Amino acid sequence: MKARVSTEWLSGCAGCHVAVVDLHEKLLNLVEDVEFVRAPVLMDEKGYPEADVGLVEGAVRSHHDREALLRMRDSVKTLVAFGSCAVYGGPSGLGWLHEREAVLDRAYRRGPTNAGGQLPDADAVPLEDSVVPIDEIVPVDFYLPGCPPHPYYIAAGLRTLLGASAPPLTAATVCSDCTRKMRKRPGQLLQKGAVTADDPESCFLSQGVVCLGSVTLNRCLAPCPQKGAICTGCAGPSMDVLAEPHLDMRGLVAKRMNLLCGIDPKDVKAYFERDAKTFYAYAVASPVIYRKPTVEMLEWTAAGQSA
């Protein structure tokens, strides 16, 4: 008998659902083992049929998100936080840094495309007070971060859940699939704002460019650094950052850049704080980040706004 799979997306871009379609011919292999009973990107099913596995994309931002999530949790045996928005809040989670009224004011009352300053009427779904990952609302059984997760990991994750043979979902970082080499290059300067570097064979950190590959969980197979762009951390923090309360991305990256280039760790940490909305964009709304004693997201972003 085929396993029944149900999916839903909340506040997000639907990119994780598109990643399911991006399985291409592997999707045909997958449907030999599963039956999709609800998938907004593939079928028009408004209800929440009972299913073995539920994939939920997106963070909880509105009352509708909360209600849909509760219905999904009730209708499935195993619930998967599918993608970085569901796991950590994702880019939508930047709303966690602002009060609800401030968000409405900026988007509507003072929005550049809303000359009249009108707010949504009573028919619009109300916003929650903030943005939260889905495990702040319901129990989650399995986490598959990524923005979006790579189709390889989607297939491997589903097969693992269904008891079929599949490659292991490792706890390695993005660096594990990156062919660039860390080399000592004393005297390199910190390249603020850089997203690439000249030497295609050397690690970005060795060239004074901040890359988050060494502090990011690998759920992507490292396409960005392989193609010449830094890792921006879309799959969320690495396991060491998640497991140790006093370890933070900025501290680990600062230490490595100091060892490789001699760059003062204080300069790297100050850069992280100044551009905190960029470096922490995918996990800012998650307590695994904002509750760290070394992280002061509200203070850092408030300082940046007033500068």
Secondary structure, 3 states (H helix, E strand, C coil): CCEEEEEEECECCCHHHHHHHCCCHHHHHHCCCEEEEECCCCCCCCCCCCEEEEEEECEEEEHHHHHHHHHHHHHEEEEEEECHHHHHCCHHHHHHHCCHHHHHHHHHHCCCCCCCCCCCCCCCCCEEEEEECHHHCCCCCEEECCCCCCHHHHHHHHHHHCCCCCCCCCCCEHHHHCCCECCCCCCCCCCCCCCCCCCCCECCHHHCCCCCHHHEECCCCCHHHHCCCCCCCCCCECHHHHHCCCCCHHHHHHHHHHHHHCCCHHHHHHHHHHCHHHHCCCCCCCHHHHCCCCCCHHHHHHHHHHC
